[in-house]
Amino acid sequence: MKEDMSNVKVDVSTLKEDMSHLQNSADVVQADISEVKVTVTQIQAAQAEDVIGILKVSKKKTDFEVDYLNNRLTEIDKRLYVLEKMGQN
């Protein structure tokens, strides 16, 4: 009977150690999950900033092209006007 009781105590002690290891492992996993969440948040913020940067560059290029085309159109319109006036004379 004492031997059985001793075995039970050893089993309980082993079980407590196993539970302690499981708790430590769970704590490590929880810390890793928190770290992953922080990293994902940082990546999302960086992606948003990258998209905004790309859009700004694209807008500058588009604005330049529109300005260029407007200037060319104005120049062509002036030439056409001069040619029309020459044709009327």
HELIX and SHEET records of a PDB file:
HELIX    1   1 LYS A    2  GLN A   88  1                                  87    
END                                                                             
